[in-house]
Amino acid sequence: MEKQISGLAARTAALQMLDAVLRRGEHLDQARHAYIKKLNPSDAAMAMVIANETLRYLIDIDALIDSQTRNILSEDAKVRMVLRMSLAQLFIMETPPHAVISTSLALLQGGPRKLAHGVIGSLLRAEAQLPDTPTMPPFAALKWLKDWGPQMVEDSRILFATAPSVDLCLKDAGHLEKMSETLAQDLIEGVKPISLMAGHIRMPRGQAVDALPGFDEGEWWVQDIAAQIPARILNDLMAQKGKDAQSGDVLDLCAAPGGKTMQLCAAKHRVTALDVSERRARRLQQNLDRTAMDANIVIHNLLKWKGAQSYDAILLDAPCTASGTFRRHPDIIQKIDDRDIAKLAALQSEMFAHIAKWVRPGGFIIFATCSLEREEGEDQLQKFLSEHGDFTAVLPDMSAYPIAPINGEFIPEKGVRVLPNNAMEHGGMDGFYVAAVQKNANMK
Ligand SMILES: C[S@@+](CC[C@H](N)C(=O)[O-])C[C@H]1O[C@@H](n2cnc3c(N)ncnc32)[C@H](O)[C@@H]1O
């Protein structure tokens, strides 16, 4: 009988994903593989929107639920999970109430349907609303307030209300003008793509990416502008070093699904791309195939890999909390805590130190994380420099990058801190941290 209720498959998958994230502590990105793979594309997309919007407004949704129940429902009770997603559909996605109520009650078969129906009904009668911008989870909000100040937290809250725009990275930066014009033809009149950096195009939100011109031809790939910065720093440092270094032996570590690998290949380096995950490495290969570029792909744990030679430059895009991607992954900052940060920071230090021996004298290591936590950024560079007297912090000319330095100027020993409210007037960007070090030329 349940199968006959339209839209139930998407809601069932959304509930399973929320349960995996909020009760079992999994990442939505991982949970999604298990629960949406059997759905048709439109149900899969709907399940993802419900899960993401529920997580984005979780604190405000819980406050509405708690305002209607005599006893506070337990955090991981099924009825709370179902109510959470019901309110996201009603008050954010503006799904018609009958569709929300019928599917929600079906999910609660044999459970407290009357309670759920009562809560939804009384919130609808009271014309309840969610705030325009979601309340930030307290752990992240307090930590960011201390590290980056009130403006960053306020702007992050505004950015948190919506999914980010789609950024493209062009294979050939020289095609920027022509590609922008071609892409503009597909948009409604008056809406234009913008470019904030060489080779970068930002599309208006809500574009179906693989239908855009140039996708099949491999002219571009999707990559947040902040995520384009690390490989661009590597390419700029190599280019500044001189003609011979413009194309070098480059090792891309933690490379899949390959956004940065493609930037390095497009700059004509000889690239070895390593990742521990076979599944993600397959996506890297598909991305290279689509863009008609080539890299030597290695599937290995970098800490155990014996195949390293010596390289002109290494890019380490280390595993991290990914708190800088909070807009596209709203589950991350609902769950992040000091223990996660410390565990990943320890792994990053181990990786950064482990690869130092693989760089040629005069060569570079670029260390990057998509995290807003100092432990995974500034502190990593300090630790590396204090333990490696044979390396010096460096940066290329940063004047053409769309980011403002934190204290008025870029200082190599501090690295590059990318805050989400850079280019705020154009919709902001992911949070990131990038540092570059160079092995002293007379060192072996
Ligand atoms: C932030 S993602 C990389 C994104 C990628 N650089 C890009 O631009 O598309 C981190 C990657 O690190 C990989 N990884 C985690 N631990 C690793 C290890 N010990 N050795 C190699 N790769 C690892 C993960 O499989 C994951 O693909």
PDBQT file of the ligand as one rigid body, heavy atoms in Angstrom, charges set to zero:
ROOT
HETATM    1  C1  LIG A 501      39.724  16.765  -0.043  1.00  0.00    +0.000 C 
HETATM    2  S1  LIG A 501      39.575  15.260  -0.913  1.00  0.00    +0.000 S 
HETATM    3  C2  LIG A 501      40.543  15.582  -2.316  1.00  0.00    +0.000 C 
HETATM    4  C3  LIG A 501      39.913  16.435  -3.393  1.00  0.00    +0.000 C 
HETATM    5  C4  LIG A 501      40.774  16.480  -4.643  1.00  0.00    +0.000 C 
HETATM    6  N1  LIG A 501      42.117  16.919  -4.376  1.00  0.00    +0.000 N 
HETATM    7  C5  LIG A 501      40.191  17.358  -5.744  1.00  0.00    +0.000 C 
HETATM    8  O1  LIG A 501      40.663  18.464  -5.958  1.00  0.00    +0.000 OA
HETATM    9  O2  LIG A 501      39.254  16.909  -6.413  1.00  0.00    +0.000 OA
HETATM   10  C6  LIG A 501      40.626  14.248   0.044  1.00  0.00    +0.000 C 
HETATM   11  C7  LIG A 501      41.016  12.926  -0.602  1.00  0.00    +0.000 C 
HETATM   12  O3  LIG A 501      42.022  12.332   0.232  1.00  0.00    +0.000 OA
HETATM   13  C8  LIG A 501      41.970  10.931   0.021  1.00  0.00    +0.000 C 
HETATM   14  N2  LIG A 501      42.781  10.310   1.096  1.00  0.00    +0.000 N 
HETATM   15  C9  LIG A 501      42.465  10.243   2.416  1.00  0.00    +0.000 A 
HETATM   16  N3  LIG A 501      43.460   9.613   3.091  1.00  0.00    +0.000 NA
HETATM   17  C10 LIG A 501      44.426   9.290   2.183  1.00  0.00    +0.000 A 
HETATM   18  C11 LIG A 501      45.675   8.618   2.267  1.00  0.00    +0.000 A 
HETATM   19  N4  LIG A 501      46.138   8.157   3.438  1.00  0.00    +0.000 N 
HETATM   20  N5  LIG A 501      46.397   8.445   1.134  1.00  0.00    +0.000 NA
HETATM   21  C12 LIG A 501      45.929   8.899  -0.052  1.00  0.00    +0.000 A 
HETATM   22  N6  LIG A 501      44.729   9.525  -0.189  1.00  0.00    +0.000 NA
HETATM   23  C13 LIG A 501      43.989   9.728   0.913  1.00  0.00    +0.000 A 
HETATM   24  C14 LIG A 501      40.506  10.648   0.016  1.00  0.00    +0.000 C 
HETATM   25  O4  LIG A 501      40.202   9.421  -0.621  1.00  0.00    +0.000 OA
HETATM   26  C15 LIG A 501      39.946  11.865  -0.734  1.00  0.00    +0.000 C 
HETATM   27  O5  LIG A 501      39.752  11.557  -2.087  1.00  0.00    +0.000 OA
ENDROOT
TORSDOF 0
